[in-house]
Amino acid sequence: MSAQLSDIDLVLVDKWQHNFPLVPKPFNLIARETGVDALDAISSYERLVANGVISRIGAVLAPNTVSASCLAAVSAPPHFVETAAQLINDEPGVNHNYLRENDLNIWFVVVERDRATLEATLARIEQNTNLVVHAFRMEKAFHLDLGFSLTEQRLEKKTPVLPPVDMSVLEPGDINLLEKLSDGIPLSDRPFLRIALKLGRSETTVLERLKVLQDAGIIRRFGVVVRHRSIGYKANAMTVWNVRDEHIDDVGAIFSADPMVSLCYQRNREMPLWPYNLYTMTHANSREEALEVINRLSTTATQHVMSSDVLFSTKCFKQRGARLSRSVGVSA
């Protein structure tokens, strides 16, 4: 682990990556269970944010629910990598951008209010960089976790495959509420009250809506969002798999059940350049550990996988929560 964390820090981060208390005074409850004073708990979280250990306490949203998103990649020549990455970062809709070990070497995520705006952003990136943008759109989400244990790897996952999202619960004011959570909740005694006052709503209503959105699967996780590199998970491997179409659901379920797989998505192929249709993310302490996991996955599904490739990230150009300020509607 890279960051030097106290025993209290470990509990504050590890325990509350999931199931953060959606109550008026969440830090009082956390303090009681941790054995510290509430003000000390808040101060500790402030320090962890300042030190880059966590990015925020907030909501992780299901993709393509209250916005439209897409994973994309370009092939930038070595002398143009930094310039291309900056041009991509300049787009407000880009929230993740990584250099990876592949001919397609810059991989980024775009989140926009709807599909048309997303396509316009991809076209603008292509024009500004003069590089072909390859778009890999999510066709099915099997697993989304993004929790990173600081103490030990989880031995099992309770829900390896994502349940369906119930979009029928969405109300007009929910988009503004989720936007206020883009940078996380305020680190204060009554964080949800402060959010409510900014929205002209009641604290009770804000908490009720967050619970509804979480129960519906629109909020996939509410809790501490860890910067994985800061705690030692430096081997960030995106593995792409060419899986026989008739077995994609079976393989997605198998891969999702592995405790070291944090993401598992089906995406479109782009033939003949890119035959891969299943993506997994593995965050490990070393390349060797990551490759051990990937080899384990390969063994479990070898009869259904025609080919695969491992893309380790070598540099992070941009990483932040998705912004919904321009997401004024719901997209599919």
Buried (B, 14 or more C-beta within 10 A) or exposed (E): EBBEBEEBBBBBBBBBBBEBBBEBBBBBBBBEBBEBEBEBBBEBBEEBBEBEBBBBBBBBBBBBBBBBBBBBBBBBEEEBBEEBBEBBBEBEBBBBBBBBEBEBBBBBBBBBBBBEBBBEBBEBBBEEBEBEBBBBBBEBBBBBBBBBBBEEEEEEBEEBBBEEBBBEBBEEBBBBBBBBBBEBBBBEBBBBBBBBEEBEBEBEBBBEBBEBBBEBBBBBBBBBBBBBBBBBBBBBBBBBBBBBEEBBBEBBBBBBBBBBBBBBBBBBBBEEEBBBBBBBBBBBBEEEBBBBBBEEBBEBBEEBBEEBBBBBBEEEBBBBBBBBEBBEEBBE
